[in-house]
Amino acid sequence: MAVVDSAIANLGSKRNPKRALLIEAAIVLAIALALVLILPLLITGFRLKLLGRFLSLAIVALGIDLIWGYTGLLSLGHGIFFALGGYALAMYLQLQLPAGRIPEFFSLYGVQDLPWFWEPFYSFPFTLLAIVLIPMSVAGVLGYLVFRNRIRGVYFSILTQAALVVFFNFFNGQQKLINGTNGLKTDTSTLFGFQVGTPQVQFVFYVLTVVCLVLCYALCRWLTSGRFGRLLIAIRDDESRVRFSGYNPTSFKVLVFAVSGAIAGIAGALYTVQSGIVSPQYMDIAFSIEMVIWVAVGGRATLAGAILGAVAVNLARTALSEKFPEIWLFFQGALFLLVVTALPDGVIGWARYRALDQLRSLLGRPTPVSTYPRLATDPTVAEEREVLAEVKSAPPAPADPTDTPDG
């Protein structure tokens, strides 16, 4: 999917949007089929499981790109919604026990009866709805409380991080309710009679992750296209002007923030069943900041860049930690510094806006003018420039000796 945006730009999406949309859909479908049908034959089951986790992280990166790249809302607390989705699915899996039994960790703290809020998670349909609606509702309420007071910019980022700390401390201290800092394990649980941690079930979750990634990409592409997408960009660039134009930015920001939270919840559920556990560490500050870094590396407001950044950074981290276990963090830090200083628009942004110009510069070819490009090659304009240059370079005419001032 990382080539989708570049392909659209090169194929003239503005002139023929329907054709560009079909090309984009074909590229996405081809990549998805390659991930499902070809890649499993080329890598081991362990690597495939890792890739499944990275693709689930790419889903949450899409949600962050939706609110940050397109709407200008830098959230440093998306670990909240990511963890809520993971806990919702983990609670359902923990309850897949014989009748009358409760999860084992309750006995460690002397709890005899199942807490009331666990009861609905016996239902699989309710769990599927909870994975989406609980993070979406929390994001919607949090967004409404923030945006109705017109809080934005760095203050919004600080508030989301503060909310993250509150949720982390709350979940971390609830040993009797959700096993606190130990979290909830899922790899030994059963789903429809099959153990979740077996390779066959894990492959099913890998395929499901690819499908959800494609669907979330399609949703984000649909939201960022047309009038709604242009309105999001307008809010990002000049919210005051949007408000003076008769729109209420608050409702749009709440909506897009809630959708982003729902996407993060789906990603958290898929990541949980492929990693085998969910814990309050999903709400760690560093993890939420990493999510933002993935989008920055791939390129904001590109969608494909969010996917590329999430997968590439996590693959690089895995490879470096295996070969250089003691100093791999230095390589990761150097990578981020390189992207921030040399590629401020991310990899996709660099490929779209700067790569061609830099290549032409290396080959010694002229760089086209971005504004009014026809002026650079228009023969009439070139002739006028030559005449003007000749006039400027011509020596001044000698003074007439008979022309003397009177008196």
FENLINUR-V550470 format. One line per field, one symbol per residue. ss: DSSP state (@ for helix, = for strand, . for the rest). psi: psi as a letter, one per 30 degrees, with the letter a starting at -180 (. if undefined). burial: b if it has 9 or more other ideal C-beta (glycine too) atoms within 8 Angstrom, else e. A space follows every 50 residues. Layout:
ss=???
psi=???
burial=???
//
This chain:
ss=...@@@@@@@......@@@@@@@@@@@@@@@@@@@@@@@@@@..@@@@@@ @@@@@@@@@@@@@@@@@@@.........@@@@@@@@@@@@@@@@...... ....@@@@.......@@@@@@@.@@@@@@@@@@@@@@@@@@@@@@@@... ...@@@@@@@@@@@@@@@@@@@..@@@@.@@@.==....==..==...@@ @@@@@@@@@@@@@@@@@@@@@@@..@@@@@@@@@@@@.@@@@@@....@@ @@@@@@@@@@@@@@@@@@@@@@@@@.==.@@@@.@@@@@@@@@@@@@@.. ...@@@@@@@@@@@@@@@@@@@@....@@@@@@@@@@@@@@@...@@@@@ @@@.@@@@@@@@@.........@@@@..@@@@@@@@@@@@@@@....... .......
psi=ffgeeeeeefgifeeieeeeeeeeeeeeeeeeeeeeeeeffflleeeeee eeeeeeefeeeeeeeeeeeefgjjkggffeeeeeeeeeeeeeefgillkf llkefeffggkekkkeffefgfkeeeeeeeeeeeeeeeeeeeeeeeffgh kabfeeeeeeeeeeeeeeeeefgiefeggbffakkffflkjhfkkeflee eeeeeeeeeeeeeeeeeeeeeeeglaeeeeeeeeeeeieeeeefffljfe eeeeeeeeeeeeeeeeeeeeeefffflklfffgkeeeeeeeeeeeeeekl hfeeeeeeeeeeeeeeeeeefeeiffgfeeeeeeeeeeeeefifgleeee eeffeeeeeeeefglkklkekifffffkeeeeeeeeeeeeeefklkkkkj ffikkl.
burial=bbebbbbbeebebeeeeeebeebbeebbbebbbbbbebbbeeeeeeebbb bbbbbbbbbbbbbbbbbbbbbbbbbbbbbbbbbbbbbbbbbbbbbeeeee eebeebeeeebeeeeeebeebeeeebbeebbbbbbbbbbbebbbebbeee ebeeebbbbbbbbbbebbeebbebbeeebbeebbbbbebbbeebbbbeee bbbebbbbbbbbbbebbbbbbebbeeebbebbbbbbeebeebbeeeeebb ebbbebbbbbbbbbbbbbbbbbbbebbbbbebbbbebbbbbbbbbbbbbb bbbbbbbbbbbbbbbbbbebbeeeeeebeebbeebbebbbeebebbbbbb bbebbebeebbeeeeeeeeeeebeeeeeeeebeeeeeeeeeeeeeeeeee eeeeeee
//
